[in-house]
Amino acid sequence: METVDQLIDDILRREGGYVDHPDDRGGPTNYGITQKTLSRYLGRAALVSEVKNLSEDVAREIYERNYYYGPGIHKLPGEIRPFIFDSAVNHGPRRAIKFVQSVCNQADYSPPLDEDGAMGPNTRRGAEWAQENMGQMFLAALVEERRNFYRLIVANNPSQKVFLKGWFNRVDEFDQEVA
């Protein structure tokens, strides 16, 4: 099982360095950390120059605290943890956890989970149940759930189509693990 540092290494590899794409709704990012996320971390409005000069150590701290331990991603089964952590970074922790809740509900987990994006004991139990009963198909279903979410983003905002190939490439990395 990968350590949180190894998971963050993978995130940093996928995210790369400083980017300020005009169509990116997140605005300027560095190591995948948006200006808004850095502002929350600093407790004040972050400047674009602060995003541009963000240190890898600060990015790692933000990921570990706000995207891994804070939302409870670390409580998920190890087989899906890297994917859900990556989803949390890409979509926010609540959306990532909703992917888990949705797939559990589609697999007829009982009692049905509230799809609220909160990692409570019921969601943890549902994920453990799904992993035990679905095996590798649990990750495969999560991958497909995320692909569908990307399609929905583009359907609702066609300007985001420019990112679709990159998003799918990112998800395909996890799909290889299922094959």
C-alpha positions as CSV (number, residue, x, y, z in Angstrom):
1,M,0.0,0.0,0.0
2,E,1.3,3.4,-1.0
3,T,2.1,6.0,1.6
4,V,0.6,9.5,1.6
5,D,3.9,10.8,0.4
6,Q,3.9,8.4,-2.6
7,L,0.4,9.4,-3.4
8,I,1.3,13.1,-3.3
9,D,4.3,12.3,-5.6
10,D,1.9,10.9,-8.1
11,I,-0.4,14.0,-7.8
12,L,2.5,16.4,-8.3
13,R,3.6,14.4,-11.4
14,R,0.1,14.6,-12.9
15,E,-0.4,18.3,-12.0
16,G,2.9,19.7,-13.1
17,G,4.0,23.3,-12.4
18,Y,2.6,26.7,-12.9
19,V,-0.3,27.0,-15.4
20,D,-2.7,29.9,-16.1
21,H,-4.9,28.7,-18.9
22,P,-7.6,31.3,-19.9
23,D,-10.3,28.7,-20.0
24,D,-9.4,27.1,-16.7
25,R,-12.2,28.0,-14.2
26,G,-9.7,27.4,-11.4
27,G,-7.5,30.3,-12.6
28,P,-3.8,30.2,-12.0
29,T,-2.4,27.0,-10.5
30,N,0.9,25.6,-9.4
31,Y,1.4,21.9,-8.5
32,G,-2.4,21.8,-9.0
33,I,-3.0,24.3,-6.1
34,T,-5.4,27.0,-7.2
35,Q,-5.3,30.6,-6.1
36,K,-8.5,30.0,-4.2
37,T,-7.0,27.0,-2.4
38,L,-3.8,28.9,-1.5
39,S,-5.9,31.8,-0.2
40,R,-7.8,29.4,2.1
41,Y,-4.5,28.0,3.3
42,L,-3.0,31.4,3.9
43,G,-6.2,32.8,5.5
44,R,-6.1,35.8,3.1
45,A,-6.3,36.5,-0.6
46,A,-3.3,35.0,-2.3
47,L,-1.6,36.9,-5.0
48,V,-0.9,35.4,-8.5
49,S,2.8,35.8,-7.7
50,E,2.4,33.7,-4.6
51,V,0.7,30.9,-6.7
52,K,3.5,31.2,-9.2
53,N,6.2,30.9,-6.5
54,L,4.4,28.2,-4.4
55,S,6.9,25.8,-2.9
56,E,6.5,22.1,-3.3
57,D,6.5,21.7,0.5
58,V,3.5,23.9,0.9
59,A,1.7,22.1,-1.9
60,R,2.4,18.8,-0.2
61,E,1.1,20.1,3.1
62,I,-2.1,21.4,1.5
63,Y,-2.7,18.1,-0.2
64,E,-2.0,16.0,2.9
65,R,-4.1,18.1,5.2
66,N,-7.0,19.3,3.0
67,Y,-7.4,16.6,0.4
68,Y,-6.3,13.4,2.2
69,Y,-6.6,13.4,6.0
70,G,-9.1,16.3,6.4
71,P,-11.9,14.8,4.2
72,G,-11.2,11.2,5.4
73,I,-9.8,9.8,2.1
74,H,-7.3,7.9,4.2
75,K,-10.2,5.8,5.7
76,L,-11.1,4.3,2.3
77,P,-10.0,0.8,1.1
78,G,-6.4,1.0,-0.1
79,E,-7.4,-0.3,-3.6
80,I,-9.4,2.8,-4.4
81,R,-7.6,5.4,-2.2
82,P,-5.1,6.6,-4.9
83,F,-8.0,7.2,-7.3
84,I,-10.3,8.9,-4.9
85,F,-7.4,11.1,-3.6
86,D,-6.7,12.1,-7.2
87,S,-10.4,12.8,-7.7
88,A,-10.4,14.9,-4.6
89,V,-7.5,17.0,-6.0
90,N,-9.2,17.3,-9.4
91,H,-12.8,17.9,-8.3
92,G,-12.7,18.7,-4.6
93,P,-13.1,16.1,-1.8
94,R,-16.8,16.3,-1.6
95,R,-17.3,15.4,-5.2
96,A,-14.7,12.6,-4.9
97,I,-16.6,11.1,-2.0
98,K,-19.9,11.4,-3.9
99,F,-18.4,9.2,-6.6
100,V,-17.9,6.5,-3.9
101,Q,-21.4,7.0,-2.5
102,S,-23.0,6.9,-5.9
103,V,-21.2,3.7,-7.0
104,C,-22.1,2.0,-3.7
105,N,-25.7,2.9,-4.2
106,Q,-25.7,1.7,-7.8
107,A,-24.3,-1.6,-6.5
108,D,-27.3,-1.8,-4.2
109,Y,-25.5,-1.2,-0.9
110,S,-28.0,-1.2,1.9
111,P,-28.9,1.0,3.6
112,P,-28.5,3.4,0.7
113,L,-25.9,6.1,1.4
114,D,-26.7,9.8,1.4
115,E,-24.8,11.2,-1.6
116,D,-23.6,14.2,0.4
117,G,-19.9,14.0,-0.1
118,A,-19.2,13.5,3.6
119,M,-16.9,10.6,4.7
120,G,-18.8,9.2,7.6
121,P,-18.9,5.7,9.0
122,N,-21.7,4.6,6.7
123,T,-19.7,5.7,3.6
124,R,-16.6,4.0,4.9
125,R,-18.6,0.8,5.5
126,G,-20.2,1.1,2.1
127,A,-16.8,1.4,0.4
128,E,-15.5,-1.6,2.3
129,W,-18.6,-3.6,1.3
130,A,-18.2,-2.6,-2.4
131,Q,-14.5,-3.4,-2.4
132,E,-15.2,-6.8,-0.8
133,N,-18.1,-7.6,-3.1
134,M,-17.0,-6.0,-6.4
135,G,-13.2,-6.4,-6.2
136,Q,-11.5,-4.6,-9.2
137,M,-14.9,-3.7,-10.6
138,F,-15.3,-1.2,-7.8
139,L,-12.4,0.9,-9.1
140,A,-13.6,0.3,-12.7
141,A,-17.1,1.7,-11.8
142,L,-15.5,4.7,-10.0
143,V,-13.4,5.4,-13.1
144,E,-16.5,5.3,-15.3
145,E,-18.4,7.6,-12.8
146,R,-15.6,10.1,-13.1
147,R,-15.5,9.9,-16.9
148,N,-19.2,10.6,-16.9
149,F,-18.7,13.6,-14.6
150,Y,-16.2,15.0,-17.1
151,R,-18.7,14.6,-19.9
152,L,-21.3,16.4,-17.9
153,I,-18.8,19.3,-17.2
154,V,-18.3,19.7,-21.0
155,A,-22.0,19.3,-21.8
156,N,-22.8,22.1,-19.3
157,N,-19.9,24.3,-20.4
158,P,-18.5,23.5,-23.9
159,S,-15.5,25.8,-23.3
160,Q,-14.1,23.1,-21.0
161,K,-13.9,20.6,-24.0
162,V,-10.3,21.8,-24.4
163,F,-9.4,19.9,-21.2
164,L,-11.3,16.7,-21.9
165,K,-8.5,14.7,-23.5
166,G,-6.1,15.6,-20.7
167,W,-8.8,14.7,-18.1
168,F,-9.4,11.3,-19.8
169,N,-5.6,10.7,-20.0
170,R,-5.5,11.3,-16.3
171,V,-8.3,8.8,-15.6
172,D,-6.9,6.3,-18.0
173,E,-3.8,6.0,-15.8
174,F,-6.1,4.4,-13.2
175,D,-8.1,2.4,-15.7
176,Q,-4.8,0.6,-16.6
177,E,-4.7,-0.6,-13.0
178,V,-8.0,-2.3,-13.5
179,A,-7.1,-4.1,-16.7
